[in-house]
Amino acid sequence: MGGDGEHGQDSNHTEERFLAMKPPTSPRSALRSLSSRNRRLQVDVSRLSLSGTVNCTHPPLYSPLASPFAPDPATKEEALLWVDEVAHKEKQKVPDLKQGKYMRRHSLRKRDQCAALVVGHYCHDELIFNGGKIAYSLGGSVSYITNVFGAVGMECKVASKVGPDFLYHSQISHPPEILEDQQTTEFFADFTQGDERVLKAGNICAPIEPLDIPDMQYELGLAVGIAGEVLPETLQHMVSVSRYVVVDIQALIRTIDPETGLVGLRNIKDTPYYDMLEDISFLKAARNEALYIDIEKVRKKTCVIVTEGKNGSRIYSADREFRVPAFPAIEVDPTGAGDSFLAGFSAGLYQGLPVEQAVLMGNYFGGLAVSQVGIPNFTHTQLQAMEEDRASVQIEQIPLEKCDERLSDQ
């Protein structure tokens, strides 16, 4: 189970939607070890706007070729990604439109290159409601992310593992690897204990290793583990094959009690991933997860994005801070809102939007997700209306002096 269930869930709507399934049980297999290539990747988030108020006028969503970062319309037929002249240096930078510097990195028509890589497990979700009602669902961050990518026509590859008991092949567009000696990762979400869900894990499928990553180059790599399946060496390998790496912090800090299966969180500093933060491009955390990172220290290593539900999102780079408002939404099911946000944000980055405007795109998809039950369906009208809705929103940049005052008070 992935996503940011920050708000109360309407169980009456939720329990109507799920298909029955068998509860899986199976031992875990031994892990293979593999040393991955080391490649340091540090991103200067130059896409962040320098102005306090952002004019959110963008090209259409449906093709990255419409991005203002593609300077030569004659190259559109090659579906090219554009990056700046320092793309292959050790300290890589995000393209800066004002500089007008571009180079051709690769064409999507080549077999060994792809827009995005999504790494994380599909899972079986079991939801427990008041009155003893139980419902079942396809889960996992990868389910929601590939759903958004499919809606916007963004190509991706998936690295995921399930057992032969996996029930939802007909509901996914990117099949996982099936391990005959494993069973699918499962989560139990208990909504009978008050406003907050109690999350427990059952069976956990074998982790994703570097050799499980499809052998090609990616513009974006998304690490979206739900049960510790993204190993440190796998994340490092993602760095080596992806230009930008976007990480959901739950993939790094979730803990599972071996006795009870209870899911918890740990401080990022206490994990083997802490020393890798400078290698990733963007770290996304929900409001409750942000309590487990020292934002003022981590923002010096990577760009931190904190989602705050109906209050929108915040962006923390080394020297700038933005508040990005949410879109109005009638919340029906908050499950997967954070995953849909991450997918929308990544699609915005791929399109060539500045970081804060890509976050606004993420907020838009997060709002659409909470207004539906389960894996959301996006209509053509909703996608067409996105540009108009986004154009009406103003993004606030926190002045540097206020950031300094806040830091001095802490």
C-alpha positions in Angstrom: 0.0 0.0 0.0 1.4 3.3 -1.0 0.3 7.0 -1.1 -0.4 9.6 1.5 -3.5 8.8 3.5 -3.4 12.2 5.3 -7.1 12.8 5.5 -10.1 10.9 6.9 -11.3 8.1 4.6 -15.0 7.7 3.6 -15.3 4.0 4.3 -18.8 3.7 2.9 -17.6 4.7 -0.5 -14.4 2.8 -0.3 -15.7 -0.6 0.6 -18.0 -0.7 -2.5 -15.2 -1.0 -5.0 -13.0 -4.0 -4.4 -12.8 -7.5 -5.7 -12.3 -10.5 -3.5 -9.0 -12.2 -3.3 -7.2 -15.0 -1.4 -4.8 -14.0 1.4 -1.3 -15.1 0.3 1.4 -16.6 2.5 4.9 -17.7 1.6 8.5 -17.4 2.9 11.0 -14.9 1.5 13.8 -16.1 -0.7 17.5 -15.4 -0.2 18.8 -12.1 -1.5 21.4 -11.8 -4.1 24.2 -9.2 -3.7 25.5 -7.0 -6.4 27.8 -4.1 -6.4 26.6 -1.3 -8.6 28.3 1.4 -10.4 29.0 4.6 -8.4 28.0 7.8 -10.1 27.6 10.9 -8.0 24.8 13.1 -9.2 24.0 16.5 -7.6 21.3 18.7 -9.0 21.3 22.5 -8.9 17.6 23.2 -9.0 17.8 26.1 -11.4 14.3 25.5 -12.6 13.0 27.3 -9.5 11.7 30.7 -10.5 13.4 33.8 -9.1 10.2 35.8 -8.9 7.9 35.7 -6.0 4.8 35.2 -8.1 4.8 32.7 -10.9 2.8 33.1 -14.1 1.6 29.6 -14.6 1.1 29.5 -18.4 2.3 26.3 -19.9 2.3 24.3 -23.1 -0.2 21.5 -23.4 0.5 18.4 -21.2 0.1 15.7 -23.8 3.5 15.9 -25.4 6.9 16.8 -23.9 7.8 18.1 -27.4 5.5 21.1 -26.8 7.9 22.2 -24.0 9.6 25.5 -24.4 12.8 23.6 -23.7 12.7 22.1 -27.2 14.1 24.9 -29.3 13.9 23.5 -32.8 10.4 22.4 -33.9 11.9 20.4 -36.8 13.2 17.8 -34.3 9.7 17.0 -32.9 9.4 13.8 -35.0 12.4 12.4 -33.1 10.8 12.8 -29.7 13.9 14.3 -28.2 14.7 15.2 -24.6 16.6 18.4 -24.2 19.2 19.2 -21.5 21.7 21.9 -21.0 25.4 21.9 -22.0 26.6 20.7 -18.6 24.4 17.6 -18.7 27.3 15.1 -18.5 29.4 16.9 -16.0 29.6 15.8 -12.4 27.5 18.6 -11.1 24.5 18.4 -13.4 22.0 21.1 -13.8 18.4 21.3 -14.8 17.9 23.1 -18.1 17.6 26.9 -17.9 15.4 28.3 -20.6 16.9 31.8 -20.2 20.4 30.6 -21.1 19.1 29.0 -24.3 21.7 26.2 -24.1 20.6 22.8 -25.2 22.0 19.6 -26.4 20.5 16.4 -27.8 20.8 13.7 -25.1 18.9 10.9 -26.7 15.9 9.9 -28.8 12.9 8.0 -27.4 12.9 6.0 -30.6 16.1 4.2 -29.5 15.5 0.8 -27.8 17.9 1.5 -25.0 16.4 4.7 -23.7 13.1 5.5 -22.0 11.3 8.5 -20.4 10.9 7.0 -16.9 11.7 4.1 -14.7 9.4 3.2 -11.8 10.8 0.9 -9.1 8.5 -0.6 -6.5 6.2 -3.5 -5.8 2.5 -4.0 -6.7 0.7 -5.3 -3.7 -2.6 -6.7 -2.4 -4.4 -4.3 -0.1 -7.0 -5.5 2.5 -9.1 -2.8 4.1 -10.9 -3.3 7.4 -13.9 -1.2 8.3 -16.2 -0.7 11.2 -18.7 -3.5 11.6 -16.2 -6.1 10.4 -16.5 -5.3 6.7 -13.4 -6.2 4.7 -12.6 -5.0 1.2 -9.7 -5.9 -1.2 -7.8 -3.8 -3.7 -4.8 -3.5 -6.0 -2.2 -1.5 -4.2 1.3 -0.2 -4.5 2.6 3.2 -5.5 3.6 1.8 -8.9 -0.1 1.2 -9.6 -1.1 4.8 -9.2 2.0 6.2 -10.9 1.8 4.1 -14.1 -1.9 5.0 -14.2 -1.1 8.8 -14.4 1.7 8.2 -16.9 -0.7 6.2 -19.1 -3.2 9.1 -18.9 -0.7 11.6 -20.2 1.0 9.3 -22.7 4.3 9.1 -20.9 6.4 6.0 -21.6 7.9 4.1 -18.7 9.4 0.9 -17.6 8.6 -0.9 -14.3 10.7 -3.0 -12.0 8.4 -4.9 -9.7 8.0 -8.4 -8.3 4.9 -10.4 -7.3 4.1 -14.0 -6.6 2.0 -16.4 -8.8 -0.9 -15.5 -6.5 -1.1 -11.9 -7.9 -4.7 -11.2 -8.8 -4.7 -8.0 -10.7 -2.9 -8.6 -14.0 -6.0 -7.4 -15.9 -5.9 -4.0 -14.1 -2.3 -3.1 -14.9 -0.5 -2.0 -18.0 3.1 -2.8 -17.0 3.4 -6.5 -15.8 5.7 -7.3 -12.9 8.2 -10.2 -12.7 6.5 -13.3 -11.2 8.6 -15.3 -8.7 7.3 -18.8 -8.4 8.7 -19.3 -4.8 7.3 -16.0 -3.5 3.9 -14.5 -2.7 2.7 -11.0 -3.4 3.4 -8.2 -0.9 0.2 -7.6 1.2 -0.9 -4.8 3.5 -3.8 -4.6 6.0 -5.2 -1.1 6.6 -7.4 -0.9 9.7 -9.8 2.1 9.7 -11.6 1.1 12.9 -9.0 2.7 15.3 -10.1 6.3 14.9 -9.2 8.9 12.3 -5.8 7.5 11.5 -5.4 4.2 9.7 -3.3 1.4 11.3 -1.2 -0.2 8.7 0.3 -3.7 8.9 2.2 -5.8 6.4 1.7 -9.5 5.8 3.8 -11.3 3.2 6.6 -9.3 1.6 7.9 -10.2 -1.8 11.7 -10.4 -2.5 13.4 -7.0 -2.9 14.3 -5.4 -6.2 17.9 -5.7 -7.1 20.1 -3.9 -9.6 19.9 -6.7 -12.1 16.1 -6.4 -12.1 16.3 -2.9 -13.6 15.7 -3.0 -17.4 19.0 -2.3 -19.1 18.6 1.1 -20.6 19.0 4.8 -19.9 16.2 6.9 -18.3 15.4 10.6 -18.1 13.7 10.0 -14.7 14.0 7.3 -12.2 11.3 7.0 -9.5 12.0 5.0 -6.4 8.6 4.2 -4.8 9.1 1.2 -2.6 6.4 0.3 -0.1 8.1 -2.4 2.0 11.8 -1.8 1.9 12.1 -3.5 -1.5 14.3 -0.8 -3.0 17.8 -1.8 -1.7 20.6 0.8 -1.3 22.5 -0.8 -4.1 19.4 -0.7 -6.3 18.9 3.0 -5.6 22.5 3.6 -6.5 22.1 1.7 -9.7 19.1 3.9 -10.5 21.3 6.9 -10.1 23.7 5.5 -12.6 21.1 4.9 -15.3 18.8 7.9 -14.7 19.4 11.5 -15.4 17.2 12.6 -12.5 16.1 10.4 -9.6 12.9 11.1 -7.7 12.4 9.3 -4.4 9.3 8.9 -2.2 10.7 8.9 1.3 8.5 6.0 2.4 10.8 3.8 0.3 13.7 4.8 2.6 12.2 5.1 6.1 9.4 2.6 6.5 9.9 -0.1 9.1 8.0 -3.3 9.6 7.9 -5.0 12.9 8.9 -8.7 12.4 6.5 -9.9 15.1 3.4 -7.8 14.5 3.9 -6.6 11.0 3.1 -3.1 12.2 4.4 -0.4 9.8 6.3 2.5 11.3 8.8 5.2 10.3 12.4 5.9 11.3 14.6 8.9 11.0 16.3 9.2 7.6 19.6 9.8 9.3 19.4 6.3 10.8 19.2 4.6 7.4 21.9 3.6 4.9 20.2 6.0 2.4 21.2 9.2 4.3 24.6 9.3 2.7 23.0 8.9 -0.7 20.8 12.0 -0.5 23.2 14.1 -2.5 23.0 11.5 -5.3 19.2 12.0 -5.8 17.4 14.9 -7.3 14.1 15.2 -5.5 12.9 13.8 -2.2 9.1 13.8 -1.6 7.6 13.4 1.9 4.1 13.6 3.2 3.5 15.9 6.1 3.8 13.1 8.7 6.9 11.7 7.1 8.6 15.1 7.1 8.8 14.8 10.9 11.5 12.1 10.3 13.9 14.3 8.4 15.8 17.5 9.3 14.6 19.6 6.5 17.1 22.4 7.0 20.0 19.9 6.7 18.5 17.7 4.0 17.6 20.6 1.7 21.3 21.3 1.4 21.7 17.8 0.0 18.7 17.5 -2.3 15.5 19.3 -3.2 12.7 18.4 -0.6 9.0 18.5 -1.5 6.5 18.1 1.4 2.9 17.4 0.5 0.4 18.9 3.0 -3.0 17.6 1.7 -5.5 20.4 1.3 -2.8 23.0 2.2 -0.9 22.1 -1.0 2.9 21.5 -1.0 6.1 23.1 0.0 9.4 23.1 -1.9 12.7 23.4 0.0 15.8 23.9 -2.1 19.2 25.0 -0.6 18.4 28.7 -0.9 14.7 29.0 -1.8 11.3 28.0 -0.5 8.0 27.9 -2.3 4.4 27.3 -1.2 2.3 25.7 -3.9 -1.4 25.7 -3.3 -3.7 22.7 -3.7 -6.7 22.5 -6.1 -10.2 22.3 -4.6 -11.3 18.7 -4.4 -14.1 16.7 -2.7 -12.2 14.0 -0.9 -13.7 10.5 -1.2 -10.6 8.2 -0.9 -7.1 9.7 0.0 -5.3 6.4 -0.8 -2.8 7.0 -3.6 -3.0 10.8 -3.5 0.8 11.1 -2.9 1.6 8.6 -5.6 -0.6 10.5 -8.1 1.1 13.7 -7.0 4.5 12.2 -7.6 3.5 11.0 -11.1 2.1 14.4 -12.0 5.2 16.1 -10.7 7.5 13.8 -12.7 5.4 14.3 -15.8 5.8 18.0 -15.4 9.6 17.7 -15.0 9.7 15.5 -18.2 7.7 18.1 -20.0 10.3 20.7 -19.1 8.4 22.8 -16.5 10.1 24.6 -13.7 10.1 22.7 -10.5 7.5 24.7 -8.7 5.1 24.5 -11.7 5.8 20.7 -11.9 4.7 20.5 -8.2 1.6 22.4 -9.2 0.9 19.7 -11.8 1.4 17.1 -9.1 -1.1 18.9 -6.9 -3.6 18.8 -9.7 -3.3 15.0 -10.1 -3.3 14.5 -6.4 -6.6 16.4 -6.2 -8.2 14.3 -9.0 -7.1 11.1 -7.2 -8.7 11.9 -3.8 -12.0 12.6 -5.5 -12.3 9.0 -6.8 -12.3 5.7 -5.1 -9.4 3.4 -5.8 -7.1 3.7 -8.9 -8.5 6.9 -10.5 -9.7 7.3 -14.0 -8.9 10.6 -15.7 -11.2 12.0 -18.3 -10.1 13.9 -21.4 -12.1 16.9 -20.1 -10.1 16.9 -16.8 -6.8 16.8 -18.6 -7.8 19.5 -21.0 -9.0 21.7 -18.1 -5.7 21.4 -16.3 -4.0 24.2 -18.1 -6.8 26.6 -17.5 -7.0 25.6 -13.8 -3.2 25.9 -13.3 -3.1 29.3 -15.0 -5.4 30.7 -12.3 -3.1 29.7 -9.5 -0.3 31.8 -8.0 2.7 30.2 -6.4 4.3 32.0 -3.4 8.0 32.2 -3.0 9.2 32.7 0.6 11.6 35.7 0.6 15.1 34.7 1.6 15.1 37.1 4.6 12.0 35.3 6.0 13.7 32.0 5.6 16.7 33.3 7.4 14.5 34.6 10.2 12.7 31.3 10.6 16.0 29.4 10.7 17.5 31.8 13.4 14.4 31.2 15.6 14.9 27.5 15.6 
